[in-house]
Amino acid sequence: MPALNRYLLVLIMTLIGPILTAQVFEDSFNDGNDDGWDRYSPLTSFGAPVAFSFPGGTQYRVQAPASPNPGALGPARGGAHLANLIYEAFRVEVDLVDWDNAIGQDIGLLGSLRTVGLATTSGYAFSYDTDGEGLYISTVTGEQADTLGSTSITLVPGQGYRLVFEGFFAPEDFYGQLIGEVFALDDLEAPLATVYGSDYTYPSGTGGVFTNTTSDGGATDATFDNYFSSSATDVDRDGMPDQWEVDNLGDIFWFDDEDFDGDGQTNLEEFLGGSDPANPQSLAGFSEIGPLDVRVTDGELAVGFSAQAGYTYGLETSPDLRSWSVAEGAVFTPENGVGLIVLPVAGQGQLYLRVVGSRE
């Protein structure tokens, strides 16, 4: 009997380590340095260098002193980027683990970054304003920001948050979509707040982190950890990678529960099942597995779910939602209609997972 594959995508973006490719980068700063990064300290030659340090040898602290001449040189600012890692679509993440809340400053992520320098830096920024103004997505042109979207939220220093920023662009079709999210580190599934933006001025570039004072005479002080970047994006949060949607459906504006080719299977089902959503003769052997009980304890990932008799189940992993491979070391155990898959994950970082079942 032909194998009938059953899939459910499990997005555990902070629990498992990636199969690194040229388009994926991560830095935990556990080596106590920022090798590979280009530091941005635009006022160094004017006597105001940015201080970069590594608290505990595992984090990345950026402190910019007050600008010596805010009117001529702009306010205090600093950061770092990866000049040699260029994306046409980007997902950048970083943990914001601490900052000086007495300082009014914008802290965040940069994407599609280009021409980095004094009065030349351009791209997109996703930031948190410590003055209580909330989250912002902005275009940055010559270091000048223009807000595309914002939402209100107040974060608490020392509690730990993850910032996630994505952008996907099709300038030939006159659109670009951006999304920024903030998560509590103890719940990386449900964002605390989300902000959106639309622009396609800068369709490619690199990524990084930054701080920028919100007052002329102010300084900056923020500490980051666990930076991650990838070219895999899902800006509309429909479970289908944006590039897959463009390649197969023409654009990213089709919903997951729509049926592009009218064959009775939704677009999401065809993506998860590996069939062609534009060909009604191409059908995915797909049905839902769930709900899932996902836990990480003592260096092991455990995924529990309802298991049907006559099926065997396993885990597959992907760095980008395009190519999938069997998760080596995963062990499936069935018992009384319940399936459990256990995978050692000690020392690993980030991946996409999916549960796959096949008829025995």
RASUL-V151710 format. One record per residue. N is the residue number from 1. OMEGA is omega in whole degrees, -180 to 180 (none if undefined). D_LAST is the distance of its C-alpha to the last C-alpha in Angstrom with 1 decimal. Layout:
# RASUL-V151710
N/OMEGA/D_LAST, N/OMEGA/D_LAST
This chain:
# RASUL-V151710
1/178/9.0, 2/-180/9.9, 3/175/7.9, 4/-177/9.5, 5/179/10.8, 6/-173/12.6, 7/162/15.6, 8/-178/18.5, 9/177/21.2, 10/-180/22.8, 11/179/26.3, 12/-165/27.5, 13/-176/30.4, 14/-173/32.3, 15/-170/29.8, 16/-172/28.1, 17/-175/29.6, 18/165/29.5, 19/-170/28.8, 20/173/32.4, 21/-180/33.5, 22/-177/37.0, 23/179/36.6, 24/180/35.5, 25/173/38.1, 26/178/38.4, 27/178/41.2, 28/-177/41.2, 29/180/44.8, 30/176/44.1, 31/176/46.0, 32/177/49.1, 33/177/50.0, 34/176/49.4, 35/-179/49.1, 36/178/47.9, 37/170/49.4, 38/180/52.6, 39/177/54.7, 40/-179/56.6, 41/-167/60.1, 42/-176/62.3, 43/-180/65.5, 44/-177/65.7, 45/178/68.6, 46/175/70.4, 47/-179/70.2, 48/-179/67.1, 49/175/64.2, 50/177/60.8, 51/177/59.7, 52/-179/56.1, 53/-172/55.0, 54/-178/51.9, 55/-180/52.1, 56/-177/50.7, 57/-174/49.5, 58/-177/46.4, 59/-174/47.6, 60/-177/49.6, 61/-179/52.9, 62/-179/55.0, 63/178/58.6, 64/178/61.0, 65/179/64.7, 66/179/66.9, 67/179/68.0, 68/-180/71.5, 69/-176/72.3, 70/-178/69.8, 71/-178/72.0, 72/-172/71.8, 73/-176/68.6, 74/-177/66.4, 75/176/65.0, 76/180/63.2, 77/178/59.7, 78/-180/57.4, 79/180/53.8, 80/180/51.6, 81/-178/49.4, 82/-169/47.3, 83/-174/49.4, 84/-179/47.2, 85/-173/44.0, 86/178/44.3, 87/169/41.9, 88/167/42.1, 89/-173/40.0, 90/163/39.8, 91/177/38.1, 92/-179/40.3, 93/171/39.9, 94/173/42.2, 95/174/42.8, 96/-169/46.3, 97/179/47.1, 98/175/50.8, 99/178/54.0, 100/-175/57.6, 101/177/57.8, 102/180/61.6, 103/173/61.3, 104/-176/60.8, 105/169/58.2, 106/-178/55.2, 107/178/52.2, 108/-172/49.0, 109/177/47.0, 110/176/48.0, 111/-177/46.1, 112/-175/47.1, 113/-180/50.0, 114/177/52.6, 115/-177/56.2, 116/179/56.2, 117/180/59.8, 118/179/62.8, 119/180/63.2, 120/-174/60.5, 121/-180/57.1, 122/180/55.0, 123/180/51.5, 124/180/49.7, 125/170/49.9, 126/-169/48.0, 127/171/50.2, 128/179/51.1, 129/-175/54.8, 130/176/55.9, 131/179/58.9, 132/-179/56.6, 133/174/56.3, 134/-177/52.4, 135/-180/50.0, 136/161/50.9, 137/-175/49.5, 138/162/52.3, 139/177/53.2, 140/180/55.3, 141/-177/57.9, 142/-179/60.4, 143/178/59.4, 144/-175/60.3, 145/176/57.6, 146/-172/57.2, 147/174/55.0, 148/-179/52.2, 149/180/50.7, 150/174/51.1, 151/-176/50.1, 152/172/51.7, 153/175/50.2, 154/179/51.8, 155/-175/50.0, 156/-180/51.2, 157/176/51.9, 158/-179/50.1, 159/177/47.1, 160/-179/44.9, 161/172/43.3, 162/174/41.1, 163/179/42.4, 164/-176/40.0, 165/-180/41.6, 166/175/40.0, 167/177/41.6, 168/-169/40.5, 169/172/43.2, 170/-175/43.8, 171/178/47.6, 172/176/47.6, 173/173/46.5, 174/172/48.7, 175/173/46.3, 176/-177/45.1, 177/178/43.2, 178/177/43.4, 179/175/41.9, 180/-179/42.9, 181/173/41.3, 182/-179/42.3, 183/165/40.0, 184/-177/40.8, 185/178/39.3, 186/175/37.8, 187/-176/36.0, 188/178/34.7, 189/-176/32.7, 190/-180/35.7, 191/175/38.7, 192/179/42.2, 193/-179/43.7, 194/177/42.9, 195/-175/45.4, 196/174/45.2, 197/179/47.3, 198/-179/47.7, 199/178/49.3, 200/-179/48.8, 201/-175/51.9, 202/-174/50.0, 203/178/46.8, 204/178/46.1, 205/-178/47.2, 206/-179/46.3, 207/179/45.7, 208/179/47.3, 209/-179/48.8, 210/168/52.3, 211/-177/55.0, 212/-180/58.0, 213/179/60.9, 214/177/61.8, 215/-175/65.5, 216/-176/68.0, 217/-174/69.0, 218/175/65.7, 219/176/63.3, 220/178/59.5, 221/180/57.3, 222/-178/53.5, 223/-176/50.8, 224/175/47.3, 225/170/44.1, 226/176/40.6, 227/179/41.3, 228/174/38.4, 229/-178/38.4, 230/175/36.1, 231/-180/36.2, 232/-177/33.1, 233/172/34.5, 234/-171/33.7, 235/179/37.2, 236/173/36.4, 237/179/33.6, 238/178/31.2, 239/180/28.1, 240/179/28.5, 241/-176/30.3, 242/-178/33.8, 243/175/33.7, 244/179/30.5, 245/180/32.3, 246/-178/35.3, 247/-172/33.5, 248/-176/31.4, 249/177/33.5, 250/177/37.0, 251/-175/37.8, 252/-171/36.6, 253/173/37.9, 254/-179/34.9, 255/-179/33.2, 256/-177/29.6, 257/174/29.5, 258/-178/31.3, 259/-172/29.8, 260/-175/31.6, 261/174/30.6, 262/-177/30.4, 263/178/26.9, 264/177/25.9, 265/-179/24.0, 266/177/26.0, 267/179/27.1, 268/178/25.2, 269/-180/21.9, 270/176/22.5, 271/-177/23.4, 272/-179/20.4, 273/176/18.1, 274/179/20.1, 275/-177/21.6, 276/-177/25.3, 277/179/27.1, 278/-179/30.1, 279/-178/28.4, 280/178/27.4, 281/180/25.4, 282/-175/23.1, 283/177/20.5, 284/172/18.0, 285/-169/14.7, 286/163/15.9, 287/-170/16.2, 288/170/17.7, 289/179/16.4, 290/-3/19.4, 291/-179/21.9, 292/173/21.5, 293/-173/23.5, 294/-180/24.5, 295/172/26.8, 296/-178/28.3, 297/175/30.0, 298/176/31.5, 299/179/30.0, 300/171/26.4, 301/178/24.5, 302/179/22.3, 303/179/20.2, 304/-177/19.4, 305/174/17.7, 306/-178/16.3, 307/179/12.6, 308/176/10.9, 309/179/9.1, 310/178/5.5, 311/168/5.3, 312/-172/6.1, 313/177/9.6, 314/178/12.4, 315/169/15.9, 316/-178/17.6, 317/179/21.4, 318/175/24.2, 319/-169/28.0, 320/-179/28.8, 321/178/26.0, 322/180/26.0, 323/-177/24.1, 324/177/21.0, 325/-179/19.7, 326/178/17.2, 327/-178/19.0, 328/178/19.8, 329/178/20.0, 330/-178/17.7, 331/179/16.1, 332/178/13.5, 333/176/14.3, 334/177/13.1, 335/175/16.0, 336/177/17.1, 337/179/15.3, 338/177/16.4, 339/177/14.6, 340/175/16.8, 341/-179/16.8, 342/-179/19.9, 343/175/21.5, 344/-178/25.0, 345/-177/27.3, 346/176/30.8, 347/-178/33.3, 348/-172/31.2, 349/-170/32.5, 350/177/30.7, 351/164/27.5, 352/176/25.3, 353/165/21.8, 354/175/18.8, 355/-179/15.6, 356/177/12.5, 357/179/9.2, 358/176/6.3, 359/179/3.8, 360/none/0.0
